Amino acid sequence: MEPQTPVGEIGERALIRHLRSRIPSGPGVIVGVGDDAAAVETGPLTLVTSDTLVEGIHFRREWSPPRLLGRKALSVNLSDVAAMAGLARYATVSLCLPPDIPLAFVDGLYDGLLERAAETGVSLVGGNLSASEDRVVVDMTVLGQGDHLVRRTGGLAGDLVVVTGTLGAAAAGLRALEKGARLDGDGDLSNRGAWPADAADGLVPCLRAQLDPSPPLAFGRALAEQDIVHAAMDLSDGLSGDLLSLCEESELSAWIEPEWLPVDPCAAALEKETGGDAFSLALHGGEDYQMLMAVPPERVDALREVAGVWSVTLSVVGQFAPGAPGLSLRFGEAMRKLRPKSHDHFAGRERRREPAPEA
């Protein structure tokens, strides 16, 4: 089949045969792609998560190389499993495709999916194909296993608010895409858009953070072997909103120290170019796919040792406290109420792009 042949001309059965020929089997797969359902071996506890990337909501085709889109579609699900200290093992992918989508797009998407699956030991075991009127939808389900799970419900008053990595790069990458910056399928800069040449070094990390995130998967899995973290979740919708979710599940309040926030330096450089606010991106931006944790103060050093094994950086950004779920920013001895402005699909707009918090 020619790469530019529209999938509508290829037909469902032929496209399934083509994709099936590309998907290898893996450990624990008894029945893989091609039957009515897959049959796989799992551990004593099976973790199940799903996520959907919808064209026009989560991505635009013109700025998302299909290979990177495939990688991201799997990575955002792997992040959920890792945040519970689980190990991802199997994945299914369902695609909704407009009939005029070329085969090359589908193959590129699977290039990314299979590449990311191979990197993380995940087997693709099935899924579904469907036509859509005018947009691409990538819907994935990942199965994992775990024994000692870390949940959102275990935080205690006095625990420190700890995050991995830096924050704000993915949100800065989204803004750069909106201004015409682009990556090619290999993740290299293909267009600076409105940005000057000396901004290229900061553009690429932010664009990659948005288009091809790298959650701290091995670090998350390592938490299953340690009694260090009381509660955890992944950072997908923005620190302010996700921290409130953790507070609600653990029935606590929390405060953040602004000076402790690990603002991504590349995001800060890009925002400086345009007079933007990198702190606001780090606080509200979302899609960082780092980990947010409730950690007892006496166990932070032990957690840093685990993180060091996997070359993961940690930042203490605040503390949990008794009280009704809610957030504050701490300025010395003064507290100012923090209103979460993370992404909400049904709020009518992306609140994460509004200005920084009110008193």
Secondary structure, DSSP 8 states (H G I E B T S, - for coil): --TTSBHHHH-HHHHHHHHHHH----TTEEE-TTSSS-EE---SEEEEEEEEEEBTTTB-GGG--HHHHHHHHHHHHHHHHHHTT-EEEEEEEEEEE-TT-BHHHHHHHHHHHHHHHHHHT-EEEEEEEEE-SS--EEEEEEEEEESS---SS---TT-EEEEES-BSHHHHHHHHHHTT-EE-TTS-EEE-TTS-GGGHHHHHHHHHHHHS----HHHHHHGGG-S--SEEEEESS-HHHHHHHHHHHHT-EEEE-GGG--B-HHHHHHHHHHT--HHHHHHH-----EEEEEE-GGGHHHHHHHHHHTT--EEEEEEEESSSS-EEEEETTEEEEE------TTSSS-GGGS-S---
